[in-house]
């Protein structure tokens, strides 16, 4: 695995300046973050399933 294969890490510079955002924009931002959280949870679930399958295969 090379560094190119790794996903970028979230940095402080990636944060939005909330002070300049309107209330509507903040609500939209929350919706986007919640969607990203759900996508991340689905990815975690898929990885857990793959690990369980691999553990079952290699323990047999």
Short mmCIF file of the C-alpha atoms (twelve columns), coordinates in Angstrom:
data_MODEL
# 
_entry.id   MODEL 
# 
loop_
_atom_site.group_PDB 
_atom_site.id 
_atom_site.type_symbol 
_atom_site.label_atom_id 
_atom_site.label_alt_id 
_atom_site.label_comp_id 
_atom_site.label_asym_id 
_atom_site.label_seq_id 
_atom_site.Cartn_x 
_atom_site.Cartn_y 
_atom_site.Cartn_z 
_atom_site.pdbx_PDB_model_num 
ATOM 1  C CA . UNK A 1  0.000   0.000   0.000  1 
ATOM 2  C CA . UNK A 2  1.339   3.411   -0.885 1 
ATOM 3  C CA . UNK A 3  0.474   6.831   0.465  1 
ATOM 4  C CA . UNK A 4  -1.576  7.427   -2.686 1 
ATOM 5  C CA . UNK A 5  -3.939  4.638   -1.583 1 
ATOM 6  C CA . UNK A 6  -4.776  6.366   1.683  1 
ATOM 7  C CA . UNK A 7  -7.745  8.681   2.001  1 
ATOM 8  C CA . UNK A 8  -6.980  12.245  3.007  1 
ATOM 9  C CA . UNK A 9  -7.310  13.000  6.692  1 
ATOM 10 C CA . UNK A 10 -9.750  15.678  7.778  1 
ATOM 11 C CA . UNK A 11 -7.767  18.679  8.943  1 
ATOM 12 C CA . UNK A 12 -8.653  21.802  10.873 1 
ATOM 13 C CA . UNK A 13 -8.231  23.785  7.659  1 
ATOM 14 C CA . UNK A 14 -11.146 21.800  6.187  1 
ATOM 15 C CA . UNK A 15 -13.547 23.250  8.750  1 
ATOM 16 C CA . UNK A 16 -16.028 25.866  7.615  1 
ATOM 17 C CA . UNK A 17 -16.179 29.266  9.245  1 
ATOM 18 C CA . UNK A 18 -19.553 28.961  10.957 1 
ATOM 19 C CA . UNK A 19 -19.548 32.586  12.123 1 
ATOM 20 C CA . UNK A 20 -20.094 33.876  8.593  1 
ATOM 21 C CA . UNK A 21 -22.814 31.388  7.633  1 
ATOM 22 C CA . UNK A 22 -26.517 32.229  7.723  1 
ATOM 23 C CA . UNK A 23 -28.964 30.187  9.779  1 
ATOM 24 C CA . UNK A 24 -30.283 28.545  6.587  1 
ATOM 25 C CA . UNK A 25 -26.749 27.729  5.476  1 
ATOM 26 C CA . UNK A 26 -25.999 26.236  8.896  1 
ATOM 27 C CA . UNK A 27 -29.100 24.033  8.688  1 
ATOM 28 C CA . UNK A 28 -28.015 22.910  5.207  1 
ATOM 29 C CA . UNK A 29 -24.521 22.200  6.511  1 
ATOM 30 C CA . UNK A 30 -25.975 20.058  9.320  1 
ATOM 31 C CA . UNK A 31 -27.980 18.085  6.733  1 
ATOM 32 C CA . UNK A 32 -24.834 17.504  4.674  1 
ATOM 33 C CA . UNK A 33 -22.900 16.365  7.744  1 
ATOM 34 C CA . UNK A 34 -25.694 13.990  8.792  1 
ATOM 35 C CA . UNK A 35 -25.700 12.463  5.309  1 
ATOM 36 C CA . UNK A 36 -21.930 12.018  5.513  1 
ATOM 37 C CA . UNK A 37 -22.260 10.395  8.940  1 
ATOM 38 C CA . UNK A 38 -24.810 7.927   7.555  1 
ATOM 39 C CA . UNK A 39 -22.549 7.145   4.581  1 
ATOM 40 C CA . UNK A 40 -19.676 6.535   6.987  1 
ATOM 41 C CA . UNK A 41 -21.783 4.237   9.178  1 
ATOM 42 C CA . UNK A 42 -22.732 2.207   6.095  1 
ATOM 43 C CA . UNK A 43 -19.055 1.891   5.150  1 
ATOM 44 C CA . UNK A 44 -18.232 0.707   8.670  1 
ATOM 45 C CA . UNK A 45 -21.039 -1.861  8.473  1 
ATOM 46 C CA . UNK A 46 -19.714 -3.150  5.170  1 
ATOM 47 C CA . UNK A 47 -16.217 -3.473  6.592  1 
ATOM 48 C CA . UNK A 48 -17.539 -5.333  9.654  1 
ATOM 49 C CA . UNK A 49 -19.395 -7.735  7.349  1 
ATOM 50 C CA . UNK A 50 -16.282 -8.313  5.240  1 
ATOM 51 C CA . UNK A 51 -14.177 -8.921  8.338  1 
ATOM 52 C CA . UNK A 52 -16.715 -11.398 9.739  1 
ATOM 53 C CA . UNK A 53 -16.769 -13.268 6.445  1 
ATOM 54 C CA . UNK A 54 -12.978 -13.375 6.328  1 
ATOM 55 C CA . UNK A 55 -12.743 -14.492 9.968  1 
ATOM 56 C CA . UNK A 56 -15.219 -17.303 9.312  1 
ATOM 57 C CA . UNK A 57 -13.343 -18.384 6.164  1 
ATOM 58 C CA . UNK A 58 -9.898  -18.424 7.760  1 
ATOM 59 C CA . UNK A 59 -11.011 -20.084 11.021 1 
ATOM 60 C CA . UNK A 60 -12.575 -22.995 9.140  1 
# 
